[in-house]
Amino acid sequence: MNEERPLLKILVCDDDPADRKLVRAYLEQVDDREIVLLEAGQPEDIQNALDRGRIDLVLMDIQMPGKSGMEWLVEIAEKQTAPVVMLTGSGSEEIVVQALQEGAIGYLPKSSLSTEKLLKTIDAALEKWKRIEQSRANQEELERLANIDPLTGLNNRGALLRRLDEEIKHAERYGEDLALIMLDIDHFKKVNDNYGHLMGDDVLEKLATLMRQGIRAVDAVGRYGGEEFIIVLSKTNLSRAQDVSERIRKMIEVAEMKNFEGKVFHVTISLGIAGWEAGEEGNSLISHADKALYAAKGNGRNRVEVFSPDIEVRKSRSRVKLSTTTQ
């Protein structure tokens, strides 16, 4: 059985049909891989080829009509579409340096074109591109890990505060509503005491999943510390924030948690809401939501309270919502 040859899709951008024909003739001599060659001589041809889908490599002539090869290089490099090797008929060292600085993966003078040199340049470019993509993926992963709480997968405190600052600036600029919810788990210490800290971690993970399900993709939720969480609701007034809070509270109240023996138990949360006022900073908004959360705790737990300047804690007997039943 013949081995399947690797497929390589190359876009040749050159306004000279003779030069494109020469590149094609050299690449047609390659027999260790299947090469699909796309040719483009005008700006619209290049754009159409790039828009149609996967391109593994771009061979770009520096002299192009309407939009120079260097301009195309900058655009393709910024979008990270594909590796670009620059071709030129009479290039100087200055142009080579500029092309590499703008993001070219390789450079090949037309005067030295041959099947062997084309293949060597293409293979070197693809290998370098592979390393760049891996490095980019590693960097993105490092950045993600720096912003994520490792247990819940939510934003960590630092990422959450930065997001809040961004949302405040946006609300300030466009005169939009913004609300913040602070919540924590009622009697969480009893979960740890009764079932162990591993079970407590499991509860935190499940609550994180439920909270993500209860908000929009444009909103932000993060772990503020311990069993305390913050949700930032963009373009949201207090009435809407109350609806969201009640939905999340009910979702968590009815959610079944299981200990390691398979017994079902339930937990509840208390929530405090604060609406952003023009000119208010993030610390103030968090402080107001925290006072509302404190009132929710003091007023019986498993409830939602909205901050107001005269918010009070009504004295009532605390309810313990940690029941265990056998499934």
C-alpha positions in Angstrom: 0.0 0.0 0.0 1.4 3.4 -0.9 1.9 5.8 1.9 -0.3 8.9 1.8 1.8 12.0 0.9 1.4 15.1 3.0 -0.6 17.9 1.5 0.9 21.4 1.3 -1.2 24.3 0.1 0.9 27.2 -1.2 -0.2 30.6 -2.4 2.1 32.3 -4.9 1.6 36.0 -5.1 3.3 37.6 -8.1 2.0 39.9 -10.8 4.3 38.4 -13.4 2.8 35.3 -15.0 6.2 34.1 -16.1 7.5 34.1 -12.5 4.5 32.2 -11.3 4.9 29.7 -14.1 8.5 29.2 -13.1 7.7 28.5 -9.4 5.0 26.1 -10.5 7.4 24.3 -12.8 9.9 23.8 -10.0 7.3 22.6 -7.5 5.8 20.2 -10.0 9.1 18.3 -9.8 8.5 17.6 -6.1 7.4 14.0 -5.6 7.6 13.4 -1.8 4.5 15.5 -1.0 1.4 16.7 -2.7 1.4 20.4 -3.3 -1.7 22.4 -4.2 -0.5 25.7 -5.8 -2.7 28.7 -5.8 -1.7 31.7 -8.0 -2.6 35.4 -7.4 -1.4 38.3 -9.4 -3.8 41.1 -8.3 -4.9 42.3 -4.8 -8.4 40.9 -5.2 -7.0 37.5 -6.1 -4.8 37.5 -3.0 -7.6 38.5 -0.7 -10.0 35.9 -2.2 -7.4 33.1 -1.8 -6.7 34.1 1.9 -10.5 34.3 2.6 -11.2 30.9 1.1 -9.6 28.9 3.9 -6.4 27.2 4.9 -3.1 28.3 3.4 0.1 26.5 4.6 2.6 29.0 3.1 2.6 32.3 1.2 5.3 33.1 -1.4 5.0 36.8 -1.7 6.7 39.0 -4.3 7.8 42.4 -2.9 6.7 44.3 -6.0 2.9 43.9 -6.2 0.3 46.2 -7.9 -2.0 48.3 -5.7 -0.7 47.0 -2.5 3.0 46.2 -2.0 4.2 42.8 -0.9 5.5 44.4 2.3 2.0 45.7 3.1 0.6 42.2 2.5 3.2 40.8 4.7 2.4 43.1 7.6 -1.4 42.3 7.3 -0.9 38.5 7.0 1.6 38.5 9.9 -0.7 40.5 12.2 -3.6 38.1 11.5 -1.2 35.1 11.9 -2.8 33.6 8.8 0.2 31.7 7.5 4.0 31.9 7.2 5.2 34.2 4.5 8.4 33.8 2.4 9.3 36.9 0.5 10.5 36.7 -3.2 12.2 39.5 -5.0 14.0 40.0 -8.3 16.5 42.7 -7.1 16.4 42.9 -3.3 18.9 44.6 -1.1 20.0 43.6 2.4 18.0 46.5 3.7 14.8 45.0 2.2 15.7 41.6 3.7 16.1 43.0 7.1 12.8 45.0 6.9 10.9 41.9 5.6 12.1 39.8 8.5 11.3 42.6 11.0 7.8 42.8 9.6 7.2 39.1 10.2 8.5 37.2 7.1 9.6 33.7 8.0 12.0 33.5 5.0 13.4 35.3 2.0 14.4 34.0 -1.4 15.8 35.9 -4.4 14.3 34.9 -7.7 17.7 34.8 -9.2 18.5 31.7 -7.2 15.2 29.8 -7.6 15.5 26.1 -8.1 13.5 23.1 -6.9 16.1 22.3 -4.3 16.3 25.9 -2.9 12.5 26.3 -3.0 12.1 23.1 -1.0 14.8 24.0 1.5 13.3 27.4 2.0 9.8 26.1 2.3 10.8 23.3 4.8 12.8 25.8 6.9 9.9 28.3 6.9 7.3 25.6 7.9 9.6 24.3 10.7 10.1 27.9 12.0 6.4 28.6 11.8 5.7 25.4 13.8 8.1 26.6 16.6 6.5 30.0 16.6 3.0 28.6 16.9 4.1 26.4 19.7 5.8 29.3 21.5 2.6 31.4 20.9 0.4 28.6 22.3 2.7 28.3 25.4 2.6 32.0 26.0 -1.2 32.1 25.7 -1.4 29.2 28.1 0.9 31.0 30.6 -1.2 34.1 30.3 -4.4 32.1 30.8 -3.0 30.3 33.9 -2.0 33.7 35.3 -5.6 34.8 35.1 -7.4 31.7 36.1 -8.2 30.3 39.5 -6.8 26.7 39.3 -9.6 25.1 41.3 -12.7 26.5 39.8 -11.4 27.6 36.3 -12.9 31.0 36.9 -11.1 34.4 36.8 -8.9 34.8 39.7 -9.0 37.9 42.0 -6.4 39.9 39.9 -8.1 39.1 36.6 -11.5 39.9 38.1 -10.4 43.3 39.4 -8.8 44.2 36.0 -12.0 43.2 34.2 -14.1 45.4 36.7 -11.9 48.4 36.0 -12.4 47.8 32.2 -16.1 47.6 32.6 -16.2 50.8 34.7 -14.3 52.7 32.1 -16.6 51.4 29.4 -19.7 52.3 31.4 -18.3 55.8 32.2 -17.5 56.4 28.5 -20.9 55.3 27.1 -23.1 56.2 30.1 -24.2 52.5 30.5 -25.5 50.6 33.5 -23.2 48.2 35.4 -23.9 46.0 38.4 -21.8 43.8 40.6 -22.9 40.7 42.6 -20.9 39.4 45.5 -21.9 36.0 46.9 -20.6 33.3 49.1 -21.6 29.9 50.3 -23.7 29.7 53.5 -22.0 27.7 56.3 -19.3 26.5 54.0 -17.2 25.6 57.1 -19.8 22.9 57.9 -19.3 21.3 54.4 -15.6 21.0 55.1 -16.1 19.8 58.7 -18.8 17.2 57.7 -17.4 16.0 54.5 -13.7 17.0 54.3 -11.9 19.7 52.3 -11.8 17.6 49.2 -15.5 17.6 49.1 -15.5 21.3 49.8 -13.3 21.8 46.7 -15.8 19.7 44.7 -18.6 22.0 45.9 -16.7 25.0 44.7 -16.1 23.5 41.3 -19.8 22.6 40.9 -20.9 26.1 42.0 -18.5 27.6 39.5 -20.1 25.6 36.7 -23.6 26.7 37.8 -22.6 30.4 38.0 -21.2 30.2 34.4 -24.5 28.8 33.3 -26.4 31.5 35.0 -24.8 34.5 33.3 -24.2 35.8 29.8 -21.0 35.2 27.8 -20.3 39.0 28.1 -20.4 38.9 31.9 -17.5 38.0 34.1 -17.4 35.7 37.1 -14.4 35.0 39.3 -13.3 33.7 42.7 -12.6 36.6 45.0 -11.3 34.5 47.8 -12.2 31.3 49.7 -15.8 30.6 49.1 -16.6 34.2 48.0 -17.3 35.1 44.3 -17.9 38.2 42.3 -20.0 38.5 39.1 -19.6 41.6 37.0 -22.7 42.3 34.9 -22.1 44.8 32.0 -25.0 46.9 30.7 -27.2 45.7 33.5 -29.4 47.7 35.9 -30.3 46.7 39.5 -33.6 45.1 38.5 -32.0 42.9 35.9 -29.2 42.1 38.4 -31.8 41.0 40.9 -33.3 38.6 38.3 -29.8 37.1 37.6 -29.1 36.8 41.3 -32.3 35.0 42.1 -31.8 32.6 39.1 -28.4 31.7 40.4 -29.5 31.4 44.0 -32.3 29.0 43.0 -30.1 27.0 40.7 -27.6 26.4 43.5 -30.3 25.7 46.1 -31.8 22.8 44.2 -28.5 21.4 42.9 -27.6 18.0 44.3 -24.2 17.6 45.8 -22.9 14.1 46.5 -20.3 13.2 49.1 -17.8 10.4 48.5 -20.3 7.9 49.8 -22.9 8.9 47.4 -25.2 10.7 49.9 -26.9 13.8 48.5 -26.7 17.2 50.3 -27.5 20.7 49.4 -25.9 24.1 49.9 -27.2 27.6 49.6 -25.6 31.0 48.9 -26.2 34.6 50.0 -25.8 37.4 47.5 -25.3 41.1 47.7 -25.9 43.5 44.7 -24.6 47.0 44.1 -25.2 49.2 41.1 -22.5 51.4 39.8 -22.8 55.1 40.1 -21.1 57.6 37.7 -17.6 58.4 39.0 -17.5 55.4 41.3 -14.4 53.3 41.5 -14.2 49.5 41.7 -13.2 49.3 45.3 -16.3 51.3 46.3 -18.6 49.1 44.2 -17.1 46.0 45.8 -17.5 47.5 49.2 -21.2 48.3 48.6 -21.9 44.8 47.3 -20.0 43.4 50.3 -22.3 45.3 52.7 -25.3 44.0 50.9 -23.9 40.5 51.2 -23.4 41.0 54.9 -27.0 42.1 55.2 -28.1 38.9 53.3 -26.2 36.8 55.8 -27.6 38.7 58.8 -31.1 38.6 57.5 -31.3 34.8 57.2 -29.0 33.6 54.4 -30.1 32.0 51.2 -31.3 35.4 50.0 -30.5 38.4 47.8 -30.0 41.9 49.2 -29.5 45.1 47.2 -27.2 47.8 48.5 -28.6 51.2 49.6 -27.0 53.8 51.8 -29.3 53.0 54.6 -29.1 49.2 54.3 -29.7 47.5 57.6 -29.3 44.0 58.9 -32.6 42.8 60.4 -32.2 40.5 63.3 -33.5 37.0 62.5 -32.6 33.5 63.4 -30.0 32.0 61.0 -31.1 29.1 59.0 -28.7 26.2 58.3 -29.2 24.9 54.8 -27.0 21.8 54.9 -29.2 18.7 54.8 -28.2 15.2 53.9 -30.4 12.6 52.4 -29.7 9.2 51.0 -30.4 8.9 47.3 
